[in-house]
């Protein structure tokens, strides 16, 4: 296992001049009148981002931010795995930290967790309960960021889960918690299926259900009128219906990228890997729309309402300096090429204690009545008051609080079981 010292900084020096040359030579297409972000990233706003990138963004300073947390590499199953490993700065006497694996998705990176890490490793200093303190491990998915890309086909979420399971064992953790959204949801779900006796609890800020049966279809057709019959809460009805608008049409409008990446990722990847401006446009659009669909109607895509340009460009730079955009997009093909709902792991349930934080601006809402068919031991399901897809970066305090309360419930449940008693679980939809 190798600790990374100047690895990130070395990449900076290597790519600096080339990056600025490409930024200077960018070509832009004028947007249509009043198109805002409805056609994708608006080039008027994109020019502002590129100007900031060239003239104000300080990558060297951001590298120092990245290096605030210890980073390591270790070879697992023939692949160099990059991960951030942060231990608590202090622990009350007689207490131990709980290991927590946090897994990002696309087009995010390990950097998504930089704002939530201190809230989990040192909660008391940030006004949170220190009943539970965490030791946080944030790996880069193989093919993302500074993890090596797989060299053979068929490296999917189950493969990534296997790698991260071995990583946690290598770090000495026979029991641990896991948290994820986007691809992190599926990887952590698969890990709970692979090693249920090692995972103490699974926390998700996205919990999609890929196996759809007759009951699901019926609930879509009638759930708006007979919500109680299908176990829907009022908030479920608000977020799901009318389903054509909030379900089907939304997916059709926002899933074009997924179809490309699940079929011919290398083709579009050639352009994105060659053009930093194209790469920025592609990624920024997702950070706009997936944070709030209404941001499509704003000229700036609402990007700076939830994020800083430094945060957005740091994530983009991780993709640029590592050259990982193509390999990151291939992950869609490896997971979706056989169809949705057809793989063995999609048919298996998860029995590990599960907590779900359901953010209102997530791309698709999964009601607890659906989630329970996949995750059979839901300890907590919370309708979050605000936030979207990139919860750890967008609403770190809300997510941290939900993780803390979830772990508290799991720990109490396990304590009661040791005493031979049964702890009442949280009510789904609370």
DOLUMMI-26064 format. One record per residue (C-alpha): chain; x, y negated, z. Coordinates in steps of 0.02 Angstrom, whole numbers. Example, Ala and Ser with C-alpha at 12.3 -4.5 7.8 and 13.67 -1.06 7.14 Angstrom:
2
chain; u; v; w
A; 615; 225; 390
A; 684; 53; 357
END
This chain:
430
chain; u; v; w
A; 0; 0; 0
A; 73; -166; -54
A; 31; -335; 19
A; 19; -468; -114
A; 124; -621; -80
A; 151; -730; -233
A; 58; -615; -353
A; -87; -736; -383
A; 30; -886; -392
A; 140; -796; -519
A; -9; -772; -633
A; -46; -958; -619
A; 125; -1012; -682
A; 118; -885; -822
A; -49; -945; -892
A; -47; -1133; -857
A; 16; -1209; -1020
A; -80; -1089; -1128
A; -241; -1127; -1035
A; -228; -1315; -1058
A; -188; -1295; -1243
A; -346; -1194; -1267
A; -451; -1317; -1167
A; -384; -1461; -1272
A; -429; -1372; -1434
A; -607; -1326; -1385
A; -747; -1351; -1510
A; -921; -1396; -1449
A; -1092; -1386; -1531
A; -1213; -1527; -1491
A; -1366; -1466; -1395
A; -1544; -1487; -1457
A; -1643; -1633; -1385
A; -1711; -1600; -1212
A; -1651; -1420; -1217
A; -1567; -1429; -1046
A; -1510; -1250; -1004
A; -1655; -1166; -1095
A; -1539; -1115; -1238
A; -1396; -1071; -1122
A; -1258; -1181; -1053
A; -1286; -1359; -1112
A; -1130; -1421; -1203
A; -1150; -1599; -1138
A; -1131; -1536; -960
A; -1000; -1411; -1016
A; -891; -1555; -1078
A; -898; -1627; -902
A; -843; -1461; -827
A; -699; -1445; -950
A; -643; -1623; -915
A; -643; -1585; -728
A; -550; -1423; -761
A; -413; -1514; -857
A; -396; -1671; -753
A; -452; -1637; -574
A; -461; -1452; -537
A; -306; -1396; -443
A; -279; -1211; -470
A; -122; -1211; -365
A; -224; -1276; -219
A; -358; -1145; -249
A; -226; -1010; -252
A; -180; -1067; -77
A; -364; -1047; -30
A; -364; -871; -102
A; -206; -831; -5
A; -284; -888; 158
A; -342; -709; 176
A; -223; -561; 163
A; -231; -472; -4
A; -168; -298; -44
A; -154; -172; -183
A; -156; 17; -169
A; -167; 153; -300
A; -321; 263; -288
A; -364; 396; -416
A; -231; 325; -529
A; -298; 145; -524
A; -220; -4; -434
A; -356; -70; -319
A; -349; -250; -258
A; -435; -294; -96
A; -447; -430; 35
A; -433; -369; 215
A; -476; -490; 355
A; -467; -447; 539
A; -546; -551; 677
A; -432; -690; 742
A; -484; -643; 918
A; -584; -508; 1007
A; -662; -516; 1181
A; -578; -396; 1301
A; -639; -219; 1283
A; -723; -252; 1116
A; -681; -181; 945
A; -720; -247; 771
A; -841; -157; 657
A; -772; -120; 484
A; -879; -194; 346
A; -853; -159; 161
A; -922; -300; 51
A; -938; -269; -135
A; -967; -404; -267
A; -1047; -391; -439
A; -1043; -473; -611
A; -999; -611; -652
A; -938; -634; -475
A; -779; -581; -388
A; -705; -551; -217
A; -703; -741; -199
A; -892; -739; -175
A; -863; -685; 4
A; -738; -817; 56
A; -870; -927; 140
A; -954; -786; 234
A; -796; -697; 294
A; -760; -819; 438
A; -942; -809; 494
A; -924; -621; 513
A; -747; -609; 581
A; -764; -756; 701
A; -952; -786; 724
A; -939; -878; 890
A; -833; -1017; 814
A; -971; -1047; 687
A; -1119; -1052; 804
A; -1172; -871; 780
A; -1191; -730; 904
A; -1029; -635; 936
A; -1118; -479; 996
A; -1049; -397; 840
A; -884; -446; 760
A; -822; -377; 595
A; -663; -327; 508
A; -703; -366; 327
A; -638; -274; 173
A; -680; -351; 3
A; -613; -249; -144
A; -616; -298; -327
A; -714; -172; -429
A; -596; -80; -548
A; -592; -186; -706
A; -632; -345; -610
A; -514; -478; -545
A; -347; -408; -489
A; -399; -225; -486
A; -332; -124; -631
A; -457; -79; -767
A; -503; 104; -794
A; -416; 179; -945
A; -545; 313; -983
A; -731; 308; -1023
A; -872; 346; -899
A; -805; 250; -749
A; -972; 201; -673
A; -1044; 148; -505
A; -1024; 323; -433
A; -840; 320; -484
A; -817; 151; -400
A; -905; 213; -244
A; -787; 361; -236
A; -637; 245; -250
A; -700; 129; -113
A; -741; 277; 0
A; -561; 334; -17
A; -503; 156; 16
A; -597; 147; 180
A; -529; 316; 235
A; -354; 261; 187
A; -375; 108; 296
A; -418; 222; 441
A; -606; 195; 448
A; -704; 356; 472
A; -862; 254; 503
A; -907; 87; 426
A; -1045; -28; 366
A; -1066; -81; 184
A; -1146; -233; 105
A; -1179; -280; -76
A; -1282; -367; -208
A; -1283; -353; -398
A; -1168; -206; -443
A; -1118; -205; -260
A; -1297; -148; -223
A; -1277; 6; -332
A; -1098; 46; -282
A; -1140; 35; -97
A; -1300; 135; -125
A; -1198; 272; -211
A; -1072; 267; -69
A; -1214; 296; 55
A; -1264; 447; -49
A; -1086; 513; -62
A; -1037; 489; 121
A; -1194; 469; 228
A; -1104; 532; 384
A; -971; 399; 367
A; -1080; 249; 329
A; -1161; 181; 486
A; -1273; 61; 393
A; -1308; -11; 221
A; -1355; -195; 198
A; -1413; -260; 30
A; -1463; -429; -40
A; -1529; -344; -196
A; -1618; -177; -193
A; -1680; -132; -365
A; -1778; 28; -394
A; -1733; 110; -559
A; -1844; 265; -547
A; -2021; 208; -589
A; -2169; 325; -567
A; -2356; 319; -592
A; -2385; 234; -423
A; -2268; 93; -472
A; -2360; 65; -634
A; -2528; 69; -546
A; -2469; -56; -416
A; -2411; -173; -553
A; -2583; -165; -635
A; -2689; -177; -477
A; -2574; -242; -340
A; -2624; -423; -365
A; -2806; -381; -327
A; -2785; -240; -201
A; -2618; -278; -117
A; -2658; -183; 43
A; -2689; -24; -54
A; -2509; -24; -114
A; -2429; -91; 45
A; -2393; -264; -26
A; -2371; -411; 91
A; -2433; -586; 46
A; -2254; -636; 3
A; -2240; -489; -116
A; -2394; -546; -210
A; -2326; -723; -219
A; -2159; -667; -288
A; -2221; -531; -408
A; -2380; -593; -488
A; -2436; -630; -619
A; -2321; -487; -667
A; -2311; -526; -853
A; -2237; -696; -811
A; -2134; -655; -656
A; -2086; -479; -706
A; -2089; -425; -887
A; -2063; -593; -974
A; -1930; -645; -851
A; -1831; -487; -882
A; -1848; -504; -1071
A; -1789; -684; -1065
A; -1643; -654; -949
A; -1577; -482; -996
A; -1504; -513; -1169
A; -1328; -516; -1097
A; -1357; -345; -1018
A; -1408; -267; -1183
A; -1250; -333; -1266
A; -1139; -274; -1125
A; -1224; -105; -1114
A; -1196; -72; -1299
A; -1049; -167; -1377
A; -958; -260; -1236
A; -790; -266; -1325
A; -860; -367; -1472
A; -920; -520; -1377
A; -779; -492; -1254
A; -650; -534; -1387
A; -714; -712; -1398
A; -733; -735; -1211
A; -559; -669; -1175
A; -485; -786; -1305
A; -579; -946; -1258
A; -582; -1015; -1081
A; -721; -1134; -1133
A; -826; -990; -1199
A; -790; -891; -1042
A; -844; -1037; -932
A; -1004; -1063; -1030
A; -1048; -879; -1018
A; -1019; -868; -830
A; -1090; -1038; -783
A; -1256; -999; -865
A; -1278; -850; -748
A; -1233; -952; -594
A; -1366; -1077; -647
A; -1512; -965; -695
A; -1483; -829; -566
A; -1476; -956; -426
A; -1644; -1030; -476
A; -1739; -1000; -638
A; -1806; -1178; -629
A; -1628; -1240; -654
A; -1650; -1199; -838
A; -1751; -1359; -849
A; -1609; -1470; -788
A; -1477; -1549; -898
A; -1338; -1494; -780
A; -1416; -1325; -744
A; -1424; -1369; -559
A; -1252; -1295; -539
A; -1186; -1426; -417
A; -1340; -1415; -307
A; -1280; -1253; -232
A; -1097; -1241; -282
A; -946; -1353; -303
A; -853; -1360; -467
A; -699; -1299; -374
A; -792; -1142; -319
A; -863; -1110; -493
A; -696; -1137; -580
A; -602; -1030; -454
A; -715; -884; -496
A; -693; -918; -682
A; -504; -930; -662
A; -500; -760; -579
A; -577; -690; -738
A; -462; -793; -849
A; -292; -762; -770
A; -328; -576; -749
A; -401; -559; -924
A; -537; -448; -851
A; -695; -509; -938
A; -698; -365; -1064
A; -667; -228; -937
A; -794; -306; -817
A; -928; -304; -952
A; -889; -122; -997
A; -957; -77; -825
A; -1131; -108; -897
A; -1105; 17; -1037
A; -1035; 148; -919
A; -1188; 132; -806
A; -1328; 104; -932
A; -1279; 199; -1089
A; -1376; 354; -1034
A; -1532; 254; -996
A; -1614; 188; -838
A; -1683; 314; -713
A; -1600; 463; -796
A; -1445; 489; -688
A; -1439; 606; -540
A; -1399; 472; -410
A; -1552; 372; -465
A; -1664; 517; -416
A; -1585; 540; -244
A; -1645; 446; -91
A; -1537; 353; 35
A; -1559; 405; 217
A; -1427; 291; 292
A; -1502; 150; 400
A; -1536; 9; 278
A; -1563; -177; 293
A; -1628; -283; 149
A; -1619; -472; 136
A; -1741; -521; -3
A; -1699; -693; -71
A; -1843; -786; -157
A; -1747; -837; -313
A; -1677; -665; -351
A; -1703; -612; -531
A; -1827; -477; -484
A; -1918; -446; -321
A; -1927; -271; -248
A; -2065; -258; -116
A; -2031; -152; 39
A; -2165; -29; -17
A; -2058; 10; -169
A; -1891; 1; -80
A; -1948; 130; 50
A; -1965; 263; -85
A; -1778; 249; -118
A; -1713; 193; 52
A; -1805; 303; 176
A; -1733; 226; 334
A; -1761; 38; 317
A; -1719; -40; 483
A; -1753; -219; 429
A; -1827; -304; 277
A; -1827; -493; 281
A; -1902; -617; 160
A; -1768; -750; 158
A; -1827; -932; 157
A; -1715; -989; 14
A; -1576; -931; -99
A; -1543; -830; -255
A; -1430; -699; -330
A; -1260; -756; -265
A; -1314; -756; -84
A; -1143; -743; 0
A; -1079; -896; -92
A; -1242; -992; -98
A; -1315; -960; 76
A; -1175; -883; 181
A; -1254; -925; 349
A; -1422; -848; 306
A; -1339; -690; 241
A; -1221; -678; 390
A; -1364; -696; 513
A; -1460; -559; 426
A; -1310; -442; 427
A; -1282; -476; 612
A; -1462; -441; 661
A; -1466; -284; 553
A; -1308; -212; 631
A; -1377; -254; 803
A; -1532; -149; 768
A; -1430; -4; 702
A; -1312; -5; 851
A; -1459; -9; 973
A; -1544; 132; 880
A; -1388; 239; 891
A; -1366; 197; 1075
A; -1544; 249; 1115
A; -1523; 410; 1018
A; -1370; 452; 1120
A; -1479; 431; 1274
A; -1608; 548; 1197
A; -1737; 412; 1165
A; -1809; 342; 1004
A; -1790; 159; 962
A; -1936; 76; 873
A; -1874; 18; 703
A; -1906; -154; 631
A; -2064; -173; 529
A; -2037; -188; 344
A; -2083; -361; 285
A; -2048; -446; 451
END
